[in-house]
């Protein structure tokens, strides 16, 4: 191969690496640090900037014609190029969703999916396992014997250590009536156990509610999807009809969801014309999103909100709005600290790009986003920890504190200024 041909191959590999970080990892250098067969390298171009679309097409063509090994499909390489481009933004929330990932996202937003039916902790354990926060009642995992606190170490015999929760979920979910085998580490059990679970369509229990002793209403919100606001409305009205004297809204473990759902639910508890959230666009412009007066539930009862380190995004919008508008007191631990807004851009083949397009601020103007310079998050009015041991035996000091506050009349009601 002549020098120009080899140099174009090297240039192609470098360009592909910049477009598709993680897809191409070419080993171009022989011993001594020089590429095989090259005796001198001289720039042959003009030094002008590359035109992205034409350059990508050229590199794709060179790879197809010259690459020694098996060449992935053009679509797979294009997906890799998009991922590489988004990776250069150094933003953990801006990412590419292939068609199955985007389909899963749409299913979750609709409130249903096919899988085992279990809430998972968004952070792996120190051992790298994935913890079951709670199996859904009468769901596939529950029926198979999975318990809260169980830690998944393998899926179908393959270790998940080193995977993110999203990566693990991708292999745990699957078509209805198919079987997935989970290897589970359980505290107090000497050896890991295997559970074969038949995947089924699962309706996501976005809202659970009940009346506690003393006519204290309890509502747990698991996610801010399209069904969240109407289900919150239904739950609160039902509890009110039964004589509720105070309300506990549990956002612990809620990873967030739709911005509009957070604003709608905030409107249930914050009076008209109050700010729920401030959206700061990329150019610096700010838009104060106000409550919808048609949704307000009249603030008849004191409200306490439960939060923890895995309450994120839309959960933090709601918690921050209720706190800043004196509509509730917060109990628990400081929230995750995600103050960024993502916009989903669908592509023609069923894939999509999720792009961070704005920052959000609390009504007070406070930035809660976690960064190198700040811990971020929304801080509770009443810090209360819960230990692993307490959680496993269903002791809940955070809930106990919330009930105590409501019984003592501490939570103030929303201001109508």
Long-range contacts (C-beta under 8 A, 24 or more apart in sequence): 1-37, 3-38, 3-39, 3-40, 4-44, 6-35, 6-37, 6-38, 7-38, 7-41, 7-44, 8-62, 9-62, 9-66, 10-35, 10-38, 10-41, 12-58, 12-59, 12-62, 12-63, 12-66, 15-50, 15-55, 15-56, 15-59, 16-59, 16-63, 16-77, 16-81, 17-84, 18-84, 18-88, 19-56, 19-59, 19-80, 19-81, 19-84, 19-85, 20-77, 20-80, 20-81, 20-83, 20-84, 21-83, 21-84, 21-87, 21-88, 22-80, 22-83, 22-84, 22-87, 23-72, 23-76, 23-77, 23-80, 23-81, 23-83, 23-84, 24-80, 56-81, 75-349, 79-351, 82-353, 86-353, 86-355, 89-356, 91-340, 91-356, 93-338, 93-340, 93-342, 93-354, 93-356, 94-342, 94-353, 94-354, 94-355, 94-356, 95-353, 95-354, 96-351, 96-352, 96-353, 96-354, 97-344, 97-351, 97-352, 97-353, 97-354, 98-351, 99-349, 99-350, 99-351, 100-170, 101-170, 101-351, 102-344, 102-346, 102-350, 102-351, 102-352, 103-350, 104-169, 104-170, 104-173, 105-344, 105-352, 108-204, 108-223, 108-225, 109-225, 109-226, 109-257, 109-258, 110-225, 110-226, 110-227, 111-203, 111-204, 111-206, 111-225, 111-226, 111-227, 112-201, 112-202, 112-203, 112-204, 113-173, 113-201, 113-202, 113-204, 114-173, 114-174, 114-175, 114-176, 114-199, 114-200, 114-201, 114-202, 115-140, 115-169, 115-172, 115-173, 115-174, 115-199, 115-200, 115-202, 116-140, 116-141, 116-144, 116-146, 116-172, 116-173, 116-180, 116-182, 116-197, 116-199, 116-202, 117-141, 117-142, 117-200, 117-202, 118-142, 118-146, 119-222, 119-253, 120-165, 120-168, 120-169, 121-165, 121-253, 121-310, 122-165, 122-255, 122-310, 122-312, 123-165, 123-310, 124-163, 124-164, 124-165, 125-151, 127-151, 127-153, 127-161, 127-185, 128-160, 128-161, 128-162, 128-163, 129-153, 129-160, 129-161, 129-185, 130-160, 130-163, 130-165, 130-168, 132-184, 133-253, 136-202, 136-205, 137-205, 139-200, 139-202, 140-197, 140-198, 140-199, 140-200, 140-202, 141-195, 141-197, 144-195, 144-196, 144-197, 144-198, 145-195, 146-182, 146-184, 146-195, 146-197, 147-186, 148-391, 148-392, 149-186, 149-187, 149-388, 149-391, 149-392, 150-184, 150-185, 150-186, 151-184, 151-185, 151-186, 152-182, 152-183, 152-184, 153-183, 153-184, 153-185, 153-192, 154-182, 154-183, 154-192, 155-180, 155-181, 155-182, 155-183, 156-180, 156-181, 157-181, 157-183, 173-199, 174-199, 175-199, 176-200, 176-201, 187-392, 206-231, 207-231, 207-232, 207-234, 207-235, 209-235, 209-236, 209-238, 209-239, 211-239, 211-242, 211-244, 212-248, 212-403, 213-403, 214-245, 214-403, 214-406, 214-407, 215-242, 215-243, 215-244, 215-245, 215-246, 216-244, 216-245, 216-246, 216-247, 216-248, 216-403, 216-406, 216-407, 217-244, 217-246, 217-247, 217-248, 217-301, 218-247, 218-248, 218-250, 218-399, 219-247, 219-248, 219-249, 219-250, 220-250, 221-249, 221-250, 221-251, 221-254, 221-265, 221-315, 222-253, 222-254, 223-254, 223-255, 223-256, 223-257, 224-254, 224-256, 224-257, 224-258, 224-261, 224-262, 224-265, 224-313, 224-314, 224-315, 224-318, 225-257, 225-258, 225-261, 226-258, 226-261, 228-257, 228-258, 228-261, 228-264, 228-265, 229-261, 229-264, 229-265, 229-268, 229-295, 232-265, 232-268, 233-268, 233-295, 233-297, 236-268, 236-297, 237-297, 240-297, 240-300, 240-301, 244-301, 245-301, 245-406, 246-301, 246-302, 246-303, 246-304, 246-406, 246-407, 246-411, 247-301, 247-302, 247-303, 247-304, 247-406, 248-303, 248-304, 248-305, 248-306, 248-399, 248-402, 248-403, 248-406, 249-303, 249-304, 249-305, 249-306, 249-328, 250-305, 250-306, 250-399, 251-305, 251-306, 251-307, 251-311, 251-315, 251-318, 251-319, 252-306, 252-307, 252-308, 252-310, 252-311, 252-332, 252-398, 253-308, 253-310, 253-311, 254-310, 254-311, 254-312, 254-314, 254-315, 255-310, 255-312, 255-313, 255-315, 256-312, 256-313, 256-314, 256-315, 256-316, 256-338, 257-313, 257-314, 258-314, 259-314, 259-317, 259-341, 259-360, 261-314, 262-314, 262-315, 262-317, 262-318, 262-321, 263-289, 263-291, 263-292, 263-317, 264-292, 264-295, 265-318, 266-291, 266-317, 266-318, 266-321, 266-322, 267-291, 267-292, 267-293, 267-294, 267-295, 267-296, 268-295, 268-296, 268-297, 269-296, 269-297, 269-299, 269-303, 269-322, 269-327, 269-328, 269-414, 270-296, 270-321, 270-322, 270-325, 270-327, 270-414, 271-296, 271-299, 271-325, 271-414, 271-415, 271-416, 272-296, 274-325, 274-363, 274-414, 275-321, 275-324, 275-325, 275-363, 276-317, 276-318, 276-321, 276-363, 277-317, 277-320, 277-321, 277-360, 277-361, 277-362, 277-363, 278-360, 278-361, 278-362, 278-363, 278-365, 279-341, 279-358, 279-359, 279-360, 280-358, 280-359, 280-360, 280-361, 281-357, 281-358, 282-357, 282-358, 286-361, 288-363, 299-327, 299-413, 299-414, 299-416, 301-413, 302-328, 302-405, 302-406, 302-409, 302-410, 302-411, 302-412, 302-413, 303-327, 303-328, 303-329, 303-411, 303-413, 304-328, 304-329, 304-330, 304-331, 304-402, 304-405, 304-406, 304-411, 305-329, 305-330, 305-331, 306-330, 306-331, 306-332, 306-398, 306-399, 306-402, 307-331, 307-332, 307-333, 307-334, 307-335, 307-378, 307-380, 308-332, 308-333, 308-335, 308-386, 308-398, 309-333, 309-334, 309-335, 309-336, 309-377, 310-336, 311-335, 311-336, 311-378, 312-336, 312-337, 312-338, 313-338, 316-368, 316-377, 316-378, 317-360, 319-378, 320-362, 320-363, 320-364, 320-366, 320-368, 320-378, 321-362, 321-363, 323-362, 323-378, 323-381, 324-362, 324-363, 324-364, 325-363, 325-414, 325-415, 326-412, 326-413, 326-414, 326-415, 327-413, 327-414, 327-415, 328-411, 329-381, 329-382, 329-405, 329-410, 329-411, 329-412, 330-378, 330-379, 330-380, 330-381, 330-382, 331-380, 331-381, 331-382, 331-384, 331-398, 331-401, 331-402, 331-405, 332-380, 332-383, 332-384, 332-398, 333-380, 333-383, 333-384, 333-385, 334-375, 334-377, 334-378, 334-379, 334-380, 334-383, 335-368, 335-377, 335-378, 336-370, 336-376, 336-377, 337-368, 337-369, 337-370, 337-374, 337-375, 337-376, 337-377, 338-368, 338-369, 338-370, 338-376, 339-367, 339-368, 339-369, 339-370, 339-376, 340-369
